Amino acid sequence: MGSDAETLLLVRFGHQDGHVPWQSIGDPVMGGQSSGTLEPVDATTSVFHGKVSLANGGGFASVKADIPVVDLSAFYGLRLRVCGDGKDYKLGLRMHQDRNAPVYQHGFTTEAGLWQTIELPFRGFIPRLRGRTLPNAPPLDASHIASVSLFISGGQEGPFAVYLAEAARGALRRV
């Protein structure tokens, strides 16, 4: 892990200036009944929560934040500070704000009720589009990140909640 001098804050969580709006995008776009939202909890923490339903061919919830394009090519990955419910989640990055562009996803597993620092190297982000892996897509170009997403999927039916704290700082410099 790096020191604060080696990090860059990518997105802000909680109630504070400079946070970006998060848009709920889930399986209702294809007839499903899942729901999910990201809401501030306190000054530096937000929660991604909702309910996953497998009805009508659904089974995922997500939120997306378009950000000013940022060059993370001097960094090797992202760091998250999370407290979850024991479920699996994915962080997604897009090189475009267009929802029809591939989203590069990296999974992480939470431990119920425990704060964890999760590191996600860029080389582990897998290109996907509409739930399918894109084996011939180019690798993630960290020099042009325009969107950040959170996902829950994989048949994890029922309520979910993962807290995200700003304390982790975001992007990690190469060593």
C-alpha positions, 0 to 999 in steps of 0.5 A, a space after each residue: 500500500 502507498 502513502 497519501 503522497 502516492 494517491 489521488 482522490 478519484 471520487 468523493 463520498 458523503 455530504 461534501 462539496 465536489 461529490 459527483 451525482 450517481 445515477 441508478 442503472 440496473 436491470 429495470 432497463 431490461 424488465 427486471 425489478 432490482 433497485 439500487 442507489 448510492 446515498 451519502 451517510 455522513 461527511 465522508 461515507 456513502 452507501 450503495 444499497 438496494 435489493 436484487 430481484 431475479 424476477 423477469 430475468 433480472 438480477 443486478 443493480 448498479 450506479 454510475 457516476 460520470 466524472 471529468 476525464 482523468 488520466 490515471 496512467 501514472 497509477 497502477 490501480 484503485 483503492 477502496 475503503 468498504 464495509 459490506 454485507 459479505 456479498 460480492 461487488 464490482 467496481 467499473 471504469 469506462 473510458 467514455 461516459 456512454 453506457 453503450 461503451 464497454 465497462 471494465 469491471 473488477 470484483 471484490 468481496 466484502 466481509 460482513 460488518 468489517 471495514 476493509 481496504 480493497 486494492 484493485 489493480 488496473 490489469 485485473 479490470 475485465 471488459 464487459 458489455 451488457 453482462 458479457 465478457 469482451 475477450 477481444 476488447 483492448 485493455 483498460 486505458 487508464 489515461 482516459 477514465 470518464 465514468 465510475 460504476 458500482 455493481 452487484 450481480 451474480 444471482 445474489 438475490 435480496 437486500 444488499 448494502 456496502 458502505 464506501 468511505 473516502 479515507 482510502 483516497 482512490 488511485 494508487 501510484 506505481 511503485 
